[in-house]
Amino acid sequence: MKILVTGAAGMVGRATVQNALSRGHVVLATIHGALDIADAQAVDRFLDRERPEAVINCAAFIDVDGSESRPEVAFAVNAHGPENLARACAANGGRLVTISTDYVFDGKKEGFYTQNDAVGPQGVYARAKVRGEQLARAACPRTTIVRSGWIFGAQGKNFLSQVLDKARRGEPLKAIHDAYGTPTYGPDLAQRLVDFAERGLAGIYHVVNAGGGTSYAGFTQAALQAAGLSAQSVELVAQGSLERPAPRPRNSRLACVASDKAGLSPLPHWTVALARFAKLP
């Protein structure tokens, strides 16, 4: 299969390229400078020329707080970008797999969110992601929306990497004790993205590592322990005590109900994935 991976310079994009290549697929890997997904004409030209059978979109504007002051960028990339790719896929007979976020929910639910729960985006980033889901599905019926959250991995600008970097430098750490989510290891997410591309499963799916989820504090402490670092200096704080431009859901734990029904085996427990990550050089 010929697969286009956009955002291939990012953490998940790199892992997706590696996973697809390991399965024998022909992979086209693009970064922003080679293909700006917000540029509809550029997307049309690229897909008309290359005609991939599947597109896995890992390109995104991931600055949650920055989206509040740059909504035009957030919507151009996170809403219209997937729409452009979906429309081009529809025109060329391809399929689209695109990553969304756990932030599409308002966080008021006590349990786990499924794909059947109503969305309730709270900030610009979340609203742009929801709009991207809607536009992509409307443009191409062969679209797979993959909601994930708390993604971590090597060489990424994610929460966990920042925590470990600070701990290794001996800097004080703060961790939120009253906000909850489900961690996702980048290479495991990449594996599932390629699964969707191969199987052509359209619709909305949640993809996170197995386990009951955790708080930011629990995630931080588990990561430090896995890396052989002390967790004694972690200061526990309430989410409401932090002054940040963008609101975050208090609870964004995801259940992978649709993935299970589709016959996709659960990803490894997040603590197992965390141990794999901690062993990386």
Secondary structure, 3 states (H helix, E strand, C coil): CEEEEECCCCHHHHHHHHHHHHCCCEEEECCCCCCCCCCHHHHHHHHHHHCCCEEEECCCCCCCCHHHHCHHHHHHHHCHHHHHHHHHHHHHCCEEEEEEEHHHCCCCCCCCECCCCCCCCCCHHHHHHHHHHHHHHHHCCCEEEEEECCEECCCCCCHHHHHHHHHHCCCCEEEECCCEECCEEHHHHHHHHHHHHHHCCCEEEECCCECCCEEHHHHHHHHHHHCCCCCCCEEEECHHHCCCCCCCCCECCECCHHHHHCCCCCCCEHHHHHHHHHCCC
